[in-house]
């Protein structure tokens, strides 16, 4: 017979192999965070979720009949420096909340299926994610505790609080002034010990912005974005004669950096970058990142059919390798107010853009070094079912398109790192990425972004 726990209560675990499962009436995912005594993960390997189902001593097991997966834990296989295993329930619909459904129940069983503990996670309201319970060490033994800590901010708040590592590079080396040969060393912006920026007043994004002091977001002109100009013409075909030697193929590669032009948008190739300065040399201060895509149409007996692909754009903000904040469908405005996600593009503004993210470069805190723009597939469709995916940089002061990157389709990934905007000295640069990985929402994407953070 199982014991019923109330919030904050704990109980001993006398068996080595346990299974954590949940019962609830809303579609949700179960995941686990393995944290040290400081409450932080050691690396992204300590984050167990459906795209990374195996961790040290913890394995995610699929469940039948549409139920959430379960967590199988072998306590003697958990590394000695892991102090707690936190079981997390995440609603599939991040715009929903646990308060709309009956309270979920977290269950701890032994490997034979005998229930040891049950905890009804009640008292939740606006939260879409909750740490249901945790297994923790105490005087050489393992115990279970009912936690019930919710996060209204979703996965963005969760990974920030638990220090999910996105780069395994050592953190103590940036103090050396001379760096090895890279041409553009990125400055180090250590995270501050006190809040890096003041809280923004509630009406900072009021519909009428003319009265807002300082460099805010100017209202866009009535006209939509201008149509994109033609990109670079393809390189001429080689003339007749002997084929060029292999070393002559290098000049056909895209130059590492191109310049913005006032005459037409720059058509970026994968890996190319631009400095965010206008042709006259003035730095851009307010930009928009427009992201768009089209679902692939398939032909059938009864005509063409469009796959219902649900993609979401988001931007993750980093201070070197440390996640600072995420702007996405569950939190449209960054906490410092410098980034504003406009949500789904339902008004037609910026024709062709499915989602638009506004960035006031003058308001980004000094310790934030990189903004990484990505697209995730909420329902798990891959980019094989998407065509014409692009991101484009727009001057927010006049809605002029400055640069565009169009991605090749056909990739078997559920997420795409589209572009990044990052500091180099006093300048901001943008680099086209176009790299795929597996994630259905930003919380699953963040632990995998470390490889994109090095200076381009």
C-alpha positions, 0 to 999 in steps of 0.5 A: 500500500502506498503512502500519500505525501503532502507538499513538503513531506518526505519519505525513505526509499528502501529499494534501489530501482524506482519508477516515477510516473504521473497521472493527469488529464492534459497532454504533458511531458515528464523530464528530469533535472539531475542537480548538485547540492548547489541546485545546478546541473553539471552539464546538458547531460543532466537534463533528461527529456524525450530528445535526450532520454538517457542520463546518468542513472535516469532513463525516460521510458515511453508509456502507452495510450498517450500517457506521459513517459515515466522515469526509471531511476537506478539510484546506485548508478547516479553519480556521487556529486548528484544530490537531487533528481527533480521530476518535472511535468510540462504541459504540451500547450505552454499557453495553458495552465495547470489551474484549468485541469484536475491536479496531476498526481506524481507516483513513485513505484518500485521496479515491480510496479508496486506503488510506494508514494503518491503526491497530488500536486494541488494548488497550481494556478497559472503555471504550465510547468512544475517540479512535482517531486524530487529524489534526494540523498540524506546521510548515505540514503535516498529519500523522496520529497513532494515539491510542487514548485510551479513556473509560470514562465515555463521552461525558460524560467526553469532552465535559468534557475537550474543553470543548464549548461550550454557550453562545457568550456571552462568558465575561469579562463577569460581573464587572460588579456592576450588570446590565441590567434582568432581575428576578433576576440569576443569580450568577456561580460561576466554576469553581475552579482546584483541585478544587471538592469532595473525592472521595466515599468508595466506600461513600457509597451503601451499601444501608444508609444509616442510619450515614452521617453528615451530610445523606445520602439518607434511606431512602424510606418503604414506601408509594409516591408518592401519586397526583397531585392534580388540576391547575389547572382550565381557564380559564372560557370567555368569555361571550356578547357582543363578543370581547375585544380582542387585548391581553386575551388575555395574562391567559390565559397561565400566570403566570411563577412559582407557589408550592408547596402542601402540599395538592396538587401544582402542575401546571406549564405550559410555562415556569412555575417554582417556588421550591424552598421548602415552603409554610412557607418552609423550603428543600427540601434533598433532592428527586427528579425522576421522569420517565415516558412511555408508548409510543404503541400502533398498531392493525394487522390483528392487534391493537394493537402497542406501539412498542419505544421506548427513552428515557433520562433524564439530568441535566447539571450546569453552572457558568454555561455550562460543563459540569461533569458528567453523570449518566446510564445510563453514570455513575449518580452524579455525581463529587461525589455530589450527584446519583444516577441510579437507572437503569431503574425495575425495582422499582416504587418511585415508580409511574408513574416510568420513571426517577428522579434523586435530588438532594441540594441541600446537596451540590451544589458552590457553582460549579454553577448549573444542573441540566438534566433531559433525555430522549433516545431511544436508538434514534432514535424521535421523541416522535411515538411517545411519549405522557404524557411528564412530569416531577415534583418530589418531596420526598425526605424524605417522597415527597410530590409537589410539582410536575408538568409533563406534556408534549404529545406529537407532536413530531418530536424525538429528545430533550427538555429537560424541566426545569431546577433553577437557583440564584437567590441563596440559592434553587433554582428549578425551571422546566418546559421541554418543548423538543425537539431532536435527540440520541440520547444525552447526549453529543450533547445537551450541545452543544445545551443552551446555549439553556436555561441563561439564567435563566428 
